[in-house]
Amino acid sequence: MHPLLDEQQKIAAFLDRETAKIDALIVECETAIGLLKERRTALISAAVTGEIDVRDVEHAERYG
């Protein structure tokens, strides 16, 4: 048996709202990923050019 038209419309509206939430989360994640990539690039550049000293980073992480 199929749901009544009113019930189908409610289900469709619910799915539209939930899909919109998921779409917004996807955009937020993509924005965060882009920002993290930019920061990663900047960090690598700073390490390569000597703007930051990373020689003791591994030692500090291991022995805090």
Distance bins in CASP14 RR format, pairs under 12 A and 6 or more apart:
PFRMAT RR
TARGET T0000
AUTHOR 0000-0000-0000
RMODE 2
METHOD distances of the structure
MODEL  1
1 7 0 0 0 0 0 1 0 0 0 0 0
2 8 1 0 0 1 0 0 0 0 0 0 0
2 11 0 0 0 0 0 1 0 0 0 0 0
3 9 0 0 0 0 1 0 0 0 0 0 0
3 10 0 0 0 0 1 0 0 0 0 0 0
3 11 1 0 0 1 0 0 0 0 0 0 0
3 12 0 0 0 0 0 1 0 0 0 0 0
4 10 0 0 0 0 1 0 0 0 0 0 0
4 11 0 0 0 0 0 1 0 0 0 0 0
5 11 0 0 0 0 0 1 0 0 0 0 0
5 12 0 0 0 0 0 1 0 0 0 0 0
6 12 0 0 0 0 0 1 0 0 0 0 0
6 13 0 0 0 0 0 1 0 0 0 0 0
7 13 0 0 0 0 0 1 0 0 0 0 0
7 14 0 0 0 0 0 1 0 0 0 0 0
8 14 0 0 0 0 0 1 0 0 0 0 0
8 15 0 0 0 0 0 1 0 0 0 0 0
9 15 0 0 0 0 0 1 0 0 0 0 0
9 16 0 0 0 0 0 1 0 0 0 0 0
10 16 0 0 0 0 0 1 0 0 0 0 0
10 17 0 0 0 0 0 1 0 0 0 0 0
11 17 0 0 0 0 0 1 0 0 0 0 0
11 18 0 0 0 0 0 1 0 0 0 0 0
12 18 0 0 0 0 0 1 0 0 0 0 0
12 19 0 0 0 0 0 1 0 0 0 0 0
13 19 0 0 0 0 0 1 0 0 0 0 0
13 20 0 0 0 0 0 1 0 0 0 0 0
14 20 0 0 0 0 0 1 0 0 0 0 0
14 21 0 0 0 0 0 1 0 0 0 0 0
15 21 0 0 0 0 0 1 0 0 0 0 0
15 22 0 0 0 0 0 1 0 0 0 0 0
16 22 0 0 0 0 0 1 0 0 0 0 0
16 23 0 0 0 0 0 1 0 0 0 0 0
17 23 0 0 0 0 0 1 0 0 0 0 0
17 24 0 0 0 0 0 1 0 0 0 0 0
18 24 0 0 0 0 0 1 0 0 0 0 0
18 25 0 0 0 0 0 1 0 0 0 0 0
19 25 0 0 0 0 0 1 0 0 0 0 0
19 26 0 0 0 0 0 1 0 0 0 0 0
20 26 0 0 0 0 0 1 0 0 0 0 0
20 27 0 0 0 0 0 1 0 0 0 0 0
21 27 0 0 0 0 0 1 0 0 0 0 0
21 28 0 0 0 0 0 1 0 0 0 0 0
22 28 0 0 0 0 0 1 0 0 0 0 0
22 29 0 0 0 0 0 1 0 0 0 0 0
23 29 0 0 0 0 0 1 0 0 0 0 0
23 30 0 0 0 0 0 1 0 0 0 0 0
24 30 0 0 0 0 0 1 0 0 0 0 0
24 31 0 0 0 0 0 1 0 0 0 0 0
25 31 0 0 0 0 0 1 0 0 0 0 0
25 32 0 0 0 0 0 1 0 0 0 0 0
26 32 0 0 0 0 0 1 0 0 0 0 0
26 33 0 0 0 0 0 1 0 0 0 0 0
27 33 0 0 0 0 0 1 0 0 0 0 0
27 34 0 0 0 0 0 1 0 0 0 0 0
28 34 0 0 0 0 0 1 0 0 0 0 0
28 35 0 0 0 0 0 1 0 0 0 0 0
29 35 0 0 0 0 0 1 0 0 0 0 0
29 36 0 0 0 0 0 1 0 0 0 0 0
30 36 0 0 0 0 0 1 0 0 0 0 0
30 37 0 0 0 0 0 1 0 0 0 0 0
31 37 0 0 0 0 0 1 0 0 0 0 0
31 38 0 0 0 0 0 1 0 0 0 0 0
32 38 0 0 0 0 0 1 0 0 0 0 0
32 39 0 0 0 0 0 1 0 0 0 0 0
33 39 0 0 0 0 0 1 0 0 0 0 0
33 40 0 0 0 0 0 1 0 0 0 0 0
34 40 0 0 0 0 1 0 0 0 0 0 0
34 41 0 0 0 0 1 0 0 0 0 0 0
35 41 0 0 0 0 0 1 0 0 0 0 0
35 42 0 0 0 0 0 1 0 0 0 0 0
36 42 0 0 0 0 0 1 0 0 0 0 0
36 43 0 0 0 0 0 1 0 0 0 0 0
37 43 0 0 0 0 0 1 0 0 0 0 0
37 44 0 0 0 0 0 1 0 0 0 0 0
38 44 0 0 0 0 0 1 0 0 0 0 0
38 45 0 0 0 0 0 1 0 0 0 0 0
39 45 0 0 0 0 0 1 0 0 0 0 0
39 46 0 0 0 0 0 1 0 0 0 0 0
40 46 0 0 0 0 0 1 0 0 0 0 0
40 47 0 0 0 0 0 1 0 0 0 0 0
41 47 0 0 0 0 0 1 0 0 0 0 0
41 48 0 0 0 0 0 1 0 0 0 0 0
42 48 0 0 0 0 0 1 0 0 0 0 0
42 49 0 0 0 0 0 1 0 0 0 0 0
42 51 0 0 0 0 1 0 0 0 0 0 0
42 52 0 0 0 0 0 1 0 0 0 0 0
43 49 0 0 0 0 0 1 0 0 0 0 0
43 50 0 0 0 0 0 1 0 0 0 0 0
43 51 0 0 0 0 1 0 0 0 0 0 0
43 52 1 0 0 1 0 0 0 0 0 0 0
43 54 0 0 0 0 1 0 0 0 0 0 0
43 57 0 0 0 0 0 1 0 0 0 0 0
44 50 0 0 0 0 0 1 0 0 0 0 0
44 51 0 0 0 0 0 1 0 0 0 0 0
44 52 0 0 0 0 0 1 0 0 0 0 0
44 54 0 0 0 0 1 0 0 0 0 0 0
45 51 1 0 0 1 0 0 0 0 0 0 0
45 52 0 0 0 0 1 0 0 0 0 0 0
46 52 1 0 1 0 0 0 0 0 0 0 0
46 53 0 0 0 0 1 0 0 0 0 0 0
46 54 0 0 0 0 1 0 0 0 0 0 0
47 53 0 0 0 0 1 0 0 0 0 0 0
47 54 1 0 1 0 0 0 0 0 0 0 0
47 55 0 0 0 0 1 0 0 0 0 0 0
47 57 0 0 0 0 1 0 0 0 0 0 0
48 54 0 0 0 0 1 0 0 0 0 0 0
53 59 0 0 0 0 0 1 0 0 0 0 0
53 60 0 0 0 0 0 1 0 0 0 0 0
54 60 0 0 0 0 1 0 0 0 0 0 0
54 61 0 0 0 0 0 1 0 0 0 0 0
56 62 0 0 0 0 0 1 0 0 0 0 0
56 63 0 0 0 0 1 0 0 0 0 0 0
56 64 0 0 0 0 0 1 0 0 0 0 0
57 63 0 0 0 0 0 1 0 0 0 0 0
57 64 0 0 0 0 0 1 0 0 0 0 0
58 64 0 0 0 0 0 1 0 0 0 0 0
END
